[in-house]
Amino acid sequence: MKFQANRDVFSEAVSFAVKLLPQRTTLPILSGILIKADEDGLTLSSFDYEVSAQTQIAADVEEPGTVLVSGRLLSDIANKLPNAPVRFASEDSRITVSSGSAKFTLLSMPVEEYPSLPQIGEESGILPADKFAAAVAQVAVAASRDDVTPVITGVQLEVSENTLSLVATDRYRVAVRNIDWDSGDAGVTTASALVPAKTLQEVGKTFGNAGTISVSITNTDDRELIAFRSDKKTVTSLLIKGNFPPVKRLFPETVDNYAVMNTAELIESTRRVSLVLEREAALRFTFTIDGVTLEAIGSEQAQASESIDALLTGSDTVVSLKPQFLLDGLSAVHSEYVRISFTKTDNPNKPGPVLITSQSSKDQPGTDDYKYLLQPNLLLR
């Protein structure tokens, strides 16, 4: 094999192909990146049986062929090459990568031992890339990071008519966002896929500026797979097996008791007051007609409190919330103002979850269809 390619294009393609590979793998062969050169250019692929990535780029191919080389090492080298065309050549088990006066010699890996990439089914629908990336960023933060319960480490994608719903939970909070779904010629108006949150976050970052993303969901007895394609890039992921909990039913239809405040002010105040808190401790929020007061009891050595403006509708309310969980929800609200609604329980002394949604203005709800439900730490009374 022998080819020459643009340095920046080649480096970006290698970085994309290895981005989803785990840092450590039990099979060294799976740490490789497969490079195929032919008259159409280069195809770079990676696969570890759970996720795969593939991209195509232009190149001046002198001798076609296929090689397998350590992915992260090649990525590190490509990122550091001087700003000159990359020359790539292989002979027997040795690979030469050069650019300008820089030259690297690497050992190739056995191509015949590399697994075949998964076959992708027909297109299920099309998504607006920017809205999908924003929705993933808003929702994935609520997914569990505890592998003990794999089913809640994913983001549930649910197709219904012309809408895609993204849902995530870690038992303490639930995040939901709806965006447009175009089923196109496929006519898929009902489908679901439970995708690992980490993989989905990388997909969102990678394809966020792509225009549109083609999605293929294969959910049969022997294959449960989702594929995302755009701009000659493809990412596939195995789906998480199991039933996602029916958490969407936890959201109330209407809430009469709520407060509206400036999002940035509430974020800054929460960060300040929580400085004196011990780990896992909660902040107390007291909402009255005069505004909201944040209090951190902290320890004997430090306490803190601060008050900011809030427009309260309904009765005075006191809730205790873990500051980081609250900040995750507030940071996902892409509006100047935020509404915090107070749900009820059968016990009047036990506050229900708080519902966080966006506000276009002090008296106008937001339009992005984002909802974040957070369980409060119950106050001892």
N, C-alpha and C positions, 0 to 999 in steps of 0.2 A: 504494500500500500504506500502511496505517496500523494500528498496534496498540499496546497497552500491556501490559507484562509486569512480573512481580516482578523487582526488580533482581538479587537473589542467584541466582535460578533462571536468569535470562537470562545473567548473567555466567558461571556454571558451564557452561551449555550451549555458549556460544561458546568457552570455554577447551577444553572436550572436543573440539569439532569441529576446532580448529586445532592441537591438541597434536601430532598425528602428521605435520603438514606439514613439509617440510624448511625450514631457515632461508633457503635461497636456491633459486630454481628458474629454469630457463632460459625457461619460459613464465610471464610475469606473471599470466596468467589463472588459473593453478593455485594461486596464493597467496590466492585469494578464498574466501569462505564464502558458500554459497548459502542464502538464507533464503526459505522459502515459508510464507505465511500463508493459512489458510483457516478454515472453520468448526470444524475439529478442533484448532486452535491453530497452533503453529509447528513447522516441520521445518527443522533446520539441518544442512547437509551440507558436506563437504570431500572432495576427491579429487585425487590427483596421478598417476594411472594405476598406481601401485604399491600405495598404501593409500588406504582411504576411511574416513570416520567420519560417522555420522548419528545425530541424537538428536531426540526430540520433547518439547515442553514445552507447558504450558497458557498461553494468552494471551487477552486481550480484543481480538479482531480487528474493527476497524471497516471496513476496506477490504482485501479479500484481494489477493494479488499475489505476485510473486517478484522478488527482487533479488539481485545479486551484489556483494559489497563486500570490500575488503581484510581478510583474516581476522585477522592479527596486530594491525593497527591497531585494529580493532573490539574485539578481546580486551583490549588495553591500556586502551582507553577504558572498556569495561564494568567492568573491575576497579577503576577509579578513580572511578566515578560515586558521588555521594552516596547515602545510604540512603533512597531514594525510588523510586516506580515509574518504570520506563523507558518513555518515549514514543518511538516509532519511526515515521517517516513518510518516504515517498519521492515525489518529483515530478520527472518527466523524468529527468535524469541526476544529480540531487542527493538525498542522504539526510540527514535530520535526526535526530539522537539526542539526547534531552534527559532530564534527571532533576533534580528540584528546580530550582535556578536555573542549573544547568550545561547548556550546549547546544553540540553539535558538528555541523558540516556536512561531509559526505563526498561524494566522487564515486563513483557506482556504476560497475560494470564490465559489459561486454556479456554478458547472460545467454545469448544465442543461441550464443556461442562456447564456452560451458562444456561439458565432456564429460559424457556420461550416466554415472551411477553404475553399477557392476557389478551384475548380477542375481545374487541369492543362491539357491543350490540348496536342496533339502530338508534338514531337520535330520538330522545324522548321529548325534548323541548329546548327553548332558547331563553337565556336570561340577560338582562342589562348588566354588564360587567361592573359598572361603578356602584349600582345599587346593591348588587350581590356582595361585593367586597365590603361595603359599609354595613350591610346586615350581618355578615359573618363576624365582623369586628364587634358589633353591638351584642351579639347573642353568645358567641363562643366563650366569652369570659365567665359565663355562668355554668359552664360544663364542669363536672367533677374531675379532679386530678388524682383521685384515688382508684387505682386499678382493681381494688377488691370487688368493686361493682362495675364491670366494664360497660354495662348498658347506659350508664349515665355519664360516661366519659366522652360520649358522642353528641353530635347535634342532629336532631331529628328533622329531616326535610320532608314536608308533606305537600303534595300537589293536589289542588282542588280547583277545578274549573280553570280560571285564568290567574290563579294566585299560587305562589310558593310560600309556605310558612316555614320559618326556621325556629326551632325550640330547643332550649338547653336548660338543665337543672343540675344542682349538686345537693338537692334536698333542702338547702337553706334559702335558695332563691330560684326563681324561674324567669328566663328572658325569652321574649317572643318578638319576631319581626316578620311582617308580610311584605312581599314584593311581587311585581308582575311576573307572570309565567306565560310564555308563548309556546303552545304545543305544536304549532306549525302543521306540517303535513302528517306528522305522527299521530296527532289527535289524542295524545295522552293527557287526560284531565284528572286522573286519579292515580297516584303513586306515592310511595314512601321509601325513604332510605335513611338509615342510621349511620352517619359518617363520623369517623374519629375526629374530634375537635381540632387536634394539632394539624392533621392533614388538611382539613377544611380551611384553617387559618392561612396555611401556606398557599393554598389555591387562591384564596381571596387576595392575598398580597401580590401573587404572581400575575393574575389576570385582571387586576383592578382597573387597568387603563386599556383594556383590550377592545372595548366597544360592546361586543356581545360574546357570550359563552354558550357553547353547545353542550348539553348534558345528555348522557345516555345512562339509563338505569336498567340494569339487568338483575331481576329478582326472581330466579327460578330455583328449583329444588337443588340443583348441583352448582349453581353459580349465583353469588350475590355480590354485585360489583357496580360501582358508579364511575363514570368517566367524564372529565371536563376537557373541552377542546377549544382552542382559540389561537390565532396567529401562528399556526404550524407547531403549536405546543399541545401536548396531551398529558394529563395526569389521571391515573386510575387508582382506585382504592377499594379494598375489600370492605364490605359493610359489616358492622357489628351485629352479631346474632343476638336475638332476644327481643322482648317487648318493652318499648319505651313507656315509662309510666304516663298515665293520662293527666298530665299536669295542667293542660290548657283549661280544664274545667275549674281550676282553682281561681281563675280570674273572675271578679264580679262584673255583672252587667253594668251597674251604675254604682257610684259612691257619692253620697251627699256631703260628707265631711272631708274637706281637703284644704291644702295651703299651696299658694303659688309664690315662688321667690326667684330671684336672679340665680341662675345656675352657677356662674363663676363665683359669686359671693359665697354661696353655700359650700362649694368645693373648697375654697380657700379657708373658710372658717372651720370646716371639718378637719382639714389638715393641721391647722394651728392648734386647735383645742385638743386634738388627739395625741399631741406630742407627749403629754404627761401620762398617758394611759399605759398600763402594763399590757403585755401580750394577751390577746383574746378578750380583753375587756371591752365594754360597750360605752358609747356616748349616750347621754340622756338628752333628748330633744323635747322642749316644752313649747307647744304652739298655743298662742293666745291671740287675742285681737290686736295686741301691741307688736306682734312679731314672733320670732322663734329664738329661744335661748338654748345654747349648746353648753352642756356641763360635763366635765371630766373629773370624776372623783379621784382617779389616779391612786396615789398612795399617800402616806402621811407627809412625805417630802414635797409633793407637788399636786396642785389642783389647777383647774382652768375653767373659764367660762367666757362666753361671748354671745352677743345678741345681734341679729340682723333683721332687716325688714321682711315681712311675709304678709300676704293677703289671705286671711283665714276665712273659709266658708264653713259654717257649722260650729260645733262646740269645741271648747278647749281640749287639747289632747296631749298626753305625755307618752312617748315611746323611747325605748332604748335600742340602738342599732349598732352593729359592728361597723366601725368607720370604713374599713377597706371594702366591705361588701356594698356599703352605701356609695362610696366613691366610684366603684366599678359601674354602678348603675347611672350615676350622675355624669360620668365621663362619656357614656354612650348616648346621652341625650344631646343631640346636635341642635340645640335651640337656646336662645338667650334666657328663656325662663323655663322652669320645671314645675310640674305639679306633683305633690306628694299627697296621695289619697289614703284615708284611714279606714280600713275595713273593720267590720264588727264580728264578734264571736257571741256564742250563747251566754258566755260569762261576761257581765259588764265590767269586771275588774281585770279582764284578760284581753289586751289589745290584739286585733287580728293583724295579718300581714299588711305592710304598706305597699301601695302601688305607685310606681314612678313612671310618669309619662311626660312627653315634651309639651311645651306651651309656645305658641307663636308670639304671644304677647301676654300681658297680665290677665286678660280676660278672654283670650282666644286659644283653644286647644291646638296642639300641633297636628300635622298631617302625615307624619312618617310612619304611623301605625306601629310604633315601638312601645313595648310594655315590659316592665321589670317589677316582679313581685318579690318582696324581701320580708322574711320572717323576723319579727323583732325579738330581742332578748327580753323576756318578761321581767317586769319590775317587781321586786319584793315589796309588798304593801303591808 
